[in-house]
Amino acid sequence: MDPLAWAHQWDEFEMMLYALPGDEQGGVFVQVSRRRVQNGAEEWEILYDRRVGDADATVTAEPGSEAWEEAVLRRFFNAHPDLVNAEKAYLRAFLAQRGEHS
């Protein structure tokens, strides 16, 4: 799986969706980073990394494999088509709480 297939960029932000296997530590996660340019060098600051849901237990591929992650993410995204907009709203609230703006 190409991890960029599960990334969404806007303004100076990037959202990456990924899945991890496991009952307690597993699930579907979103990591949001902010791009900063200083002295011509670009760097990405991870703002947060949070669990947004459970991995679909009916996926038959080997847990942790690329095929498993692809299937889990595709099913999750199809079940939550508003995910990108919801995450943008979460980011606005997250930044406001820190006294920043998006």
Backbone as a chain_set.jsonl record, in Angstrom:
{"seq": "MDPLAWAHQWDEFEMMLYALPGDEQGGVFVQVSRRRVQNGAEEWEILYDRRVGDADATVTAEPGSEAWEEAVLRRFFNAHPDLVNAEKAYLRAFLAQRGEHS", "coords": {"N": [[0.84, -1.186, 0.0], [0.51, 2.201, -0.763], [1.379, 4.674, 1.374], [0.781, 7.337, 0.94], [-1.588, 7.295, -0.335], [-3.475, 7.415, 1.586], [-3.376, 9.893, 2.649], [-4.159, 13.315, 3.203], [-3.837, 16.579, 2.15], [-3.999, 20.027, 3.004], [-3.893, 23.565, 2.966], [-1.449, 24.346, 5.297], [-1.396, 21.863, 6.419], [-1.404, 18.292, 7.012], [-3.143, 15.283, 6.891], [-2.984, 11.985, 7.906], [-4.161, 8.762, 7.506], [-4.134, 5.678, 9.176], [-3.837, 2.165, 10.088], [-3.648, -0.101, 12.833], [-3.062, -3.392, 14.033], [-4.577, -5.335, 16.691], [-6.147, -5.863, 19.863], [-6.352, -4.111, 22.123], [-4.537, -1.953, 21.664], [-4.873, -1.506, 19.024], [-6.543, -0.387, 15.97], [-8.067, 2.261, 14.033], [-6.344, 5.112, 13.067], [-5.619, 8.65, 13.098], [-3.223, 10.885, 12.067], [-2.148, 14.135, 12.385], [-0.284, 16.65, 10.906], [1.699, 19.653, 10.737], [3.041, 21.801, 8.34], [6.037, 23.558, 8.371], [8.127, 26.191, 7.358], [11.361, 27.116, 7.61], [14.025, 29.231, 7.182], [14.147, 28.419, 4.522], [14.027, 25.673, 4.709], [11.962, 22.858, 4.881], [9.85, 21.45, 7.324], [7.968, 18.986, 9.096], [5.695, 19.147, 11.667], [4.337, 17.054, 14.037], [1.151, 17.352, 15.135], [-0.902, 15.982, 16.459], [-1.832, 12.591, 17.167], [-4.243, 10.369, 16.899], [-6.62, 7.887, 17.947], [-9.344, 6.927, 15.997], [-11.25, 5.035, 15.578], [-12.44, 1.593, 15.483], [-10.764, -1.24, 14.044], [-12.044, -3.074, 11.335], [-13.214, -6.141, 12.148], [-13.865, -8.17, 10.443], [-12.202, -8.3, 8.297], [-10.28, -10.352, 6.266], [-7.607, -10.635, 5.61], [-4.14, -11.088, 6.598], [-3.601, -9.822, 9.778], [-2.051, -6.688, 10.163], [-0.683, -6.786, 7.791], [-0.025, -5.29, 4.546], [-2.199, -5.617, 2.85], [-4.238, -6.088, 4.69], [-4.278, -3.613, 6.118], [-4.963, -1.868, 4.029], [-7.558, -2.822, 3.368], [-8.906, -2.447, 5.827], [-8.701, 0.363, 6.149], [-10.009, 1.265, 3.842], [-12.625, 0.28, 4.24], [-13.277, 1.619, 6.614], [-13.108, 4.312, 5.812], [-15.087, 4.367, 3.823], [-17.301, 3.898, 5.416], [-17.314, 6.187, 6.889], [-17.678, 8.767, 5.379], [-17.489, 11.467, 5.87], [-15.148, 11.921, 7.157], [-12.776, 13.484, 6.601], [-13.698, 16.162, 6.699], [-14.718, 16.172, 9.306], [-12.372, 15.754, 10.723], [-10.981, 18.072, 10.144], [-12.553, 19.907, 11.519], [-12.119, 18.978, 14.116], [-9.4, 19.547, 14.303], [-9.441, 22.383, 14.165], [-10.697, 22.945, 16.633], [-8.808, 21.798, 18.337], [-6.54, 23.406, 17.843], [-7.566, 25.883, 18.649], [-7.912, 25.447, 21.354], [-5.274, 25.417, 22.104], [-4.699, 28.01, 21.732], [-4.118, 28.823, 19.191], [-4.585, 29.346, 15.632], [-6.183, 28.022, 12.675]], "CA": [[0.0, 0.0, 0.0], [1.199, 3.478, -0.781], [0.8, 5.455, 2.473], [0.271, 8.626, 0.475], [-2.963, 7.107, -0.78], [-4.331, 7.671, 2.729], [-3.017, 11.21, 3.175], [-4.9, 14.445, 2.648], [-3.154, 17.829, 2.481], [-4.67, 21.296, 2.76], [-3.161, 24.68, 3.561], [-0.147, 23.867, 5.77], [-1.651, 20.664, 7.206], [-1.526, 16.984, 6.376], [-3.806, 14.256, 7.681], [-2.668, 10.65, 7.417], [-4.962, 7.716, 8.106], [-3.451, 4.383, 9.193], [-4.457, 1.167, 10.958], [-2.769, -1.013, 13.56], [-3.795, -4.534, 14.57], [-4.537, -5.526, 18.144], [-7.419, -5.63, 20.555], [-6.323, -2.935, 23.001], [-3.765, -0.853, 21.081], [-5.148, -1.437, 17.597], [-7.65, 0.415, 15.487], [-7.822, 3.211, 12.95], [-5.75, 6.315, 13.645], [-5.364, 9.824, 12.276], [-2.095, 11.716, 12.495], [-2.191, 15.433, 11.711], [0.979, 17.383, 10.98], [1.701, 21.011, 10.177], [4.283, 22.126, 7.634], [6.699, 24.818, 8.715], [9.305, 26.482, 6.545], [12.275, 28.02, 8.299], [15.272, 29.409, 6.436], [14.058, 27.651, 3.289], [13.926, 24.236, 4.974], [10.621, 22.418, 5.237], [9.759, 20.391, 8.324], [6.6, 18.666, 9.481], [5.501, 18.998, 13.107], [3.158, 16.26, 14.352], [0.307, 18.045, 16.103], [-1.519, 14.935, 17.267], [-1.999, 11.265, 16.6], [-5.33, 9.877, 17.742], [-7.422, 6.755, 17.505], [-10.662, 7.41, 15.6], [-12.216, 3.952, 15.467], [-12.006, 0.205, 15.516], [-10.488, -1.918, 12.784], [-13.1, -4.022, 10.984], [-12.775, -7.49, 12.52], [-14.205, -9.147, 9.405], [-11.167, -8.305, 7.248], [-9.69, -11.69, 6.314], [-6.158, -10.608, 5.36], [-3.279, -11.234, 7.782], [-3.525, -8.556, 10.516], [-0.776, -5.992, 10.076], [-0.154, -6.801, 6.42], [-0.467, -4.159, 3.718], [-3.55, -5.925, 2.361], [-5.139, -5.89, 5.828], [-4.415, -2.182, 6.373], [-5.705, -1.295, 2.906], [-8.971, -3.191, 3.508], [-9.438, -1.787, 7.025], [-8.846, 1.799, 5.89], [-11.034, 1.478, 2.82], [-13.933, 0.068, 4.868], [-13.505, 2.698, 7.571], [-13.361, 5.556, 5.082], [-16.399, 4.246, 3.182], [-18.316, 4.002, 6.458], [-17.237, 7.543, 7.458], [-17.294, 9.645, 4.264], [-17.275, 12.825, 6.371], [-13.957, 11.873, 8.002], [-11.859, 14.611, 6.373], [-14.313, 17.381, 7.245], [-14.781, 16.022, 10.76], [-11.022, 15.926, 11.27], [-10.661, 19.498, 10.043], [-13.252, 20.551, 12.634], [-11.393, 18.586, 15.328], [-8.144, 20.309, 14.287], [-9.753, 23.768, 14.541], [-10.923, 22.962, 18.085], [-7.524, 21.476, 18.957], [-5.7, 24.601, 17.763], [-8.191, 26.929, 19.472], [-7.604, 25.118, 22.744], [-3.867, 25.778, 22.312], [-4.563, 29.434, 21.491], [-3.645, 29.011, 17.811], [-5.656, 29.319, 14.633], [-5.861, 27.213, 11.493]], "C": [[0.878, 1.239, 0.0], [0.601, 4.344, 0.324], [0.269, 6.806, 2.039], [-1.154, 8.514, -0.044], [-3.944, 7.416, 0.344], [-3.965, 8.985, 3.402], [-3.86, 12.268, 2.467], [-4.192, 15.718, 3.1], [-4.039, 19.014, 2.148], [-3.902, 22.37, 3.519], [-1.782, 24.19, 4.009], [-0.27, 22.57, 6.576], [-1.673, 19.401, 6.35], [-2.164, 16.026, 7.373], [-3.446, 12.915, 7.073], [-3.479, 9.64, 8.213], [-4.172, 6.419, 8.055], [-4.14, 3.456, 10.181], [-3.384, 0.299, 11.589], [-3.602, -2.17, 14.085], [-3.695, -4.582, 16.088], [-5.854, -5.18, 18.785], [-7.413, -4.344, 21.366], [-5.632, -1.734, 22.358], [-4.066, -0.65, 19.598], [-6.302, -0.52, 17.261], [-7.242, 1.276, 14.318], [-7.402, 4.529, 13.596], [-5.627, 7.422, 12.603], [-4.192, 10.573, 12.9], [-2.17, 13.012, 11.694], [-0.894, 16.174, 11.99], [0.802, 18.754, 10.354], [3.067, 21.273, 9.558], [4.762, 23.493, 8.067], [7.9, 24.973, 7.796], [10.136, 27.502, 7.299], [13.594, 28.041, 7.535], [15.304, 28.545, 5.182], [13.947, 26.151, 3.48], [12.502, 23.903, 5.438], [10.698, 21.324, 6.291], [8.294, 20.202, 8.681], [6.559, 18.414, 10.979], [4.23, 18.171, 13.326], [2.386, 16.988, 15.444], [-0.379, 17.051, 17.031], [-1.651, 13.663, 16.454], [-3.067, 10.612, 17.468], [-6.082, 8.723, 17.097], [-8.815, 7.275, 17.185], [-11.687, 6.291, 15.46], [-11.583, 2.584, 15.542], [-11.686, -0.287, 14.115], [-11.603, -2.932, 12.558], [-12.587, -5.446, 11.223], [-13.068, -8.529, 11.443], [-13.199, -9.179, 8.259], [-10.388, -9.612, 7.367], [-8.188, -11.718, 6.041], [-5.403, -10.721, 6.671], [-3.18, -9.879, 8.499], [-2.116, -7.962, 10.478], [-0.175, -5.966, 8.684], [-0.662, -5.586, 5.653], [-1.885, -4.377, 3.216], [-4.584, -5.705, 3.468], [-5.369, -4.397, 6.061], [-5.223, -1.506, 5.272], [-7.201, -1.575, 3.056], [-9.614, -2.488, 4.702], [-9.683, -0.308, 6.752], [-9.943, 2.076, 4.878], [-12.432, 1.319, 3.43], [-14.259, 1.195, 5.846], [-13.869, 3.991, 6.849], [-14.72, 5.516, 4.393], [-17.532, 4.377, 4.195], [-18.383, 5.399, 7.07], [-16.818, 8.537, 6.376], [-17.039, 11.09, 4.678], [-15.988, 12.95, 7.176], [-13.052, 13.093, 7.829], [-12.435, 15.894, 6.96], [-14.406, 17.329, 8.762], [-13.409, 16.244, 11.389], [-10.572, 17.374, 11.186], [-11.331, 20.27, 11.174], [-12.549, 20.223, 13.949], [-10.089, 19.383, 15.427], [-8.386, 21.765, 14.686], [-9.949, 23.881, 16.054], [-9.622, 22.7, 18.841], [-6.624, 22.712, 18.979], [-6.26, 25.731, 18.626], [-7.887, 26.697, 20.948], [-6.158, 25.49, 23.102], [-3.632, 27.271, 22.086], [-3.996, 29.754, 20.117], [-4.849, 29.054, 16.886], [-5.206, 28.461, 13.454], [-5.922, 28.026, 10.23]], "O": [[1.885, 1.292, 0.705], [-0.568, 4.719, 0.236], [-0.606, 7.367, 2.7], [-1.851, 9.52, -0.177], [-5.123, 7.655, 0.084], [-4.217, 9.167, 4.593], [-4.219, 12.128, 1.298], [-3.971, 15.916, 4.295], [-4.744, 19.012, 1.139], [-3.333, 22.111, 4.579], [-1.02, 23.672, 3.193], [0.64, 22.215, 7.326], [-1.924, 19.439, 5.146], [-1.778, 15.968, 8.54], [-3.584, 12.72, 5.866], [-3.481, 9.661, 9.444], [-3.599, 6.083, 7.019], [-4.931, 3.901, 11.013], [-2.358, 0.001, 10.978], [-4.728, -1.964, 14.538], [-2.829, -3.944, 16.687], [-6.587, -4.313, 18.309], [-8.367, -3.569, 21.304], [-6.105, -0.606, 22.501], [-3.557, 0.29, 18.988], [-6.952, 0.046, 18.14], [-6.206, 1.054, 13.692], [-8.027, 4.996, 14.548], [-5.543, 7.168, 11.402], [-4.178, 10.854, 14.099], [-2.247, 12.984, 10.466], [-0.462, 16.31, 13.134], [-0.107, 18.988, 9.558], [4.106, 21.007, 10.162], [3.996, 24.455, 8.121], [8.6, 24.005, 7.496], [9.678, 28.607, 7.591], [14.196, 26.998, 7.278], [16.348, 28.005, 4.817], [13.785, 25.422, 2.502], [11.929, 24.593, 6.282], [11.496, 20.393, 6.18], [7.488, 21.127, 8.583], [7.293, 17.573, 11.498], [3.16, 18.55, 12.849], [2.9, 17.212, 16.539], [-0.43, 17.255, 18.243], [-1.59, 13.669, 15.224], [-2.826, 10.332, 18.642], [-6.164, 8.607, 15.874], [-9.412, 7.983, 17.996], [-12.869, 6.562, 15.245], [-10.365, 2.437, 15.648], [-12.255, 0.182, 13.13], [-12.054, -3.578, 13.504], [-11.64, -5.891, 10.573], [-12.572, -9.653, 11.521], [-13.328, -9.996, 7.347], [-9.892, -9.945, 8.444], [-7.56, -12.759, 6.234], [-5.966, -10.477, 7.738], [-2.729, -8.899, 7.907], [-1.127, -8.65, 10.73], [0.751, -5.198, 8.425], [-1.619, -4.935, 6.071], [-2.682, -3.44, 3.162], [-5.675, -5.197, 3.212], [-6.511, -3.956, 6.188], [-6.074, -0.662, 5.555], [-8.021, -0.672, 2.891], [-10.735, -1.99, 4.602], [-10.746, 0.219, 7.082], [-10.72, 3.017, 5.039], [-13.32, 2.129, 3.166], [-15.395, 1.669, 5.894], [-14.818, 4.678, 7.226], [-15.432, 6.52, 4.377], [-18.598, 4.905, 3.876], [-19.381, 5.76, 7.695], [-15.723, 9.094, 6.444], [-16.439, 11.854, 3.923], [-15.758, 13.978, 7.813], [-12.607, 13.673, 8.82], [-11.729, 16.632, 7.646], [-14.194, 18.34, 9.431], [-13.297, 16.849, 12.455], [-9.857, 17.853, 12.065], [-10.734, 21.193, 11.729], [-12.398, 21.096, 14.805], [-9.719, 19.839, 16.509], [-7.614, 22.324, 15.466], [-9.429, 24.802, 16.683], [-9.37, 23.319, 19.874], [-6.02, 23.03, 20.003], [-5.498, 26.457, 19.265], [-7.635, 27.642, 21.696], [-5.857, 25.831, 24.246], [-2.508, 27.752, 22.226], [-3.453, 30.839, 19.905], [-5.983, 28.828, 17.306], [-4.017, 28.21, 13.262], [-5.678, 27.498, 9.144]]}, "num_chains": 1, "name": "protein.A"}
